[in-house]
Amino acid sequence: GGDTLSIEVNVMPGSGKVELTGKLGDVMKESAMAAISYIRANSQKLGIAENFHKTKDIHIHVPEGAVPSAGITMATAVVSALTKNPVRNDIAMTGEITLRGRVLPIGGLKEKSLAAFRAGITDIIIPNENKADIDDVPKEVRSKINFIPVKSMDTVLENALR
């Protein structure tokens, strides 16, 4: 089955350096950079200083090893760190992100949902294009999880941040 993934982000005064650590494959590194680009392009709307990429260093760390489909999770973690608005602790999410903030579909929704359920998660943000895959999740799990289909990062953030 699937597994959950924690992503840690620290933001500190600096010169705009982005540091990626942990067991990150190329896809995860690309997801992190796409997340930063999305945040830069939407900083004003997100309530983040437009020059944050020049005045803040961002350290993204994936302590448990990397799995793809974490683009929206990385973007959410970075927005949370920059705005000091915490992420809900009862929510999980999966999906890749485009530079414009569109949420792309993923594979393995059943396995990821089972892992989230085992971790005590009640809400899971999923790509809108994966709605049909909810039927693959066992009924007893499906009945206890609220799936939140999304098309954009705006909707991810509305649901994930407190």
C-alpha positions in Angstrom: 0.0 0.0 0.0 0.9 3.7 0.1 2.6 5.7 2.7 2.3 9.2 4.0 5.0 11.8 3.5 5.9 14.7 5.8 7.4 17.9 4.3 9.2 20.4 6.6 9.8 24.0 5.5 11.9 26.6 7.3 12.0 30.2 6.1 14.7 32.5 7.4 16.3 35.8 6.5 18.7 35.4 3.6 19.4 36.1 0.0 16.8 33.9 -1.8 18.5 30.6 -1.6 16.2 27.5 -1.9 17.7 24.4 -0.3 16.2 20.9 -0.9 17.3 18.1 1.4 16.2 14.6 2.1 15.8 11.7 -0.3 14.5 13.8 -3.2 14.4 12.4 -6.7 14.4 14.6 -9.8 10.5 14.7 -9.9 10.4 15.9 -6.3 13.0 18.6 -6.9 11.0 19.8 -9.9 7.9 19.8 -7.8 9.6 22.0 -5.2 10.8 24.5 -7.8 7.4 24.6 -9.5 5.8 25.3 -6.1 8.2 28.2 -5.5 7.5 29.6 -8.9 3.8 29.4 -8.4 4.2 31.2 -5.0 6.4 33.9 -6.6 3.8 34.5 -9.4 1.0 34.7 -6.9 2.7 36.3 -3.9 0.5 39.4 -3.8 -2.7 37.3 -3.8 -1.3 35.0 -1.1 -0.3 37.9 1.1 3.4 37.2 0.8 6.0 40.0 0.2 6.7 40.2 -3.5 10.5 40.2 -2.9 10.5 37.2 -0.5 12.6 35.3 -3.1 15.3 37.9 -2.6 15.1 38.4 1.2 14.3 34.9 2.5 16.0 31.6 2.3 13.7 28.6 2.1 14.7 25.1 3.2 12.5 22.3 2.1 13.2 18.9 3.8 11.6 15.6 3.1 12.7 13.5 6.1 11.2 10.1 5.1 12.1 9.6 1.5 10.5 10.8 -1.6 7.3 9.9 -3.5 6.1 11.8 -6.5 2.8 13.7 -6.5 3.8 16.0 -3.7 3.8 19.3 -5.7 0.7 20.7 -4.0 1.9 19.5 -0.6 5.2 21.4 -1.1 3.5 24.5 -2.2 1.1 24.4 0.7 4.0 23.9 3.2 6.0 26.8 1.8 2.9 29.1 1.8 2.2 28.1 5.4 5.8 28.9 6.4 5.9 32.2 4.6 2.5 33.4 5.9 2.8 31.7 9.4 -0.7 30.2 8.7 -0.6 26.6 9.9 -1.7 23.6 7.8 -4.6 21.6 9.3 -3.4 18.5 11.0 -6.3 16.3 9.9 -5.8 16.8 6.2 -3.7 15.0 3.6 -3.2 15.9 -0.1 -1.8 14.5 -3.3 -1.3 16.2 -6.7 1.2 17.8 -8.9 1.3 21.5 -9.6 1.8 23.5 -12.7 3.6 26.8 -12.7 0.1 28.5 -13.0 -1.3 26.6 -10.0 -3.3 23.9 -11.9 -3.5 20.6 -10.0 -2.6 17.6 -12.1 -3.8 14.0 -11.7 -1.9 11.3 -9.9 -1.7 7.6 -9.8 -2.3 5.3 -6.8 -5.2 7.1 -5.2 -6.4 3.9 -3.5 -3.0 3.3 -1.9 -2.5 6.9 -0.9 -6.0 7.0 0.6 -5.4 3.9 2.6 -2.2 5.3 4.0 -3.9 8.5 5.0 -6.7 6.6 6.6 -4.2 4.5 8.6 -2.6 7.8 9.8 -6.0 9.0 11.1 -6.7 11.5 8.3 -10.3 12.6 7.8 -10.0 14.8 4.7 -7.9 14.2 1.6 -7.4 16.8 -1.1 -7.2 15.1 -4.5 -6.9 16.3 -8.1 -10.4 16.8 -9.7 -9.3 14.5 -12.5 -9.0 11.6 -10.0 -12.6 11.7 -8.8 -13.5 8.5 -10.7 -10.6 6.7 -8.8 -12.5 7.2 -5.5 -14.6 4.2 -6.4 -11.4 2.0 -6.2 -11.0 2.9 -2.5 -12.6 0.3 -0.2 -16.2 1.3 0.8 -15.4 1.1 4.6 -12.5 3.6 4.1 -14.4 5.7 1.5 -17.3 6.2 4.0 -15.0 7.7 6.6 -12.9 10.0 4.5 -14.0 13.3 2.9 -12.4 13.6 -0.5 -12.0 17.2 -1.7 -11.5 17.3 -5.5 -9.6 20.4 -6.6 -8.5 22.0 -9.9 -6.3 24.8 -8.6 -3.9 25.7 -5.8 -6.3 28.4 -4.7 -8.8 25.7 -3.7 -6.0 23.6 -2.1 -5.0 26.5 0.1 -8.6 27.4 1.0 -9.0 23.8 2.3 -5.6 23.1 3.8 -4.7 26.2 5.8 -6.4 27.2 9.0 
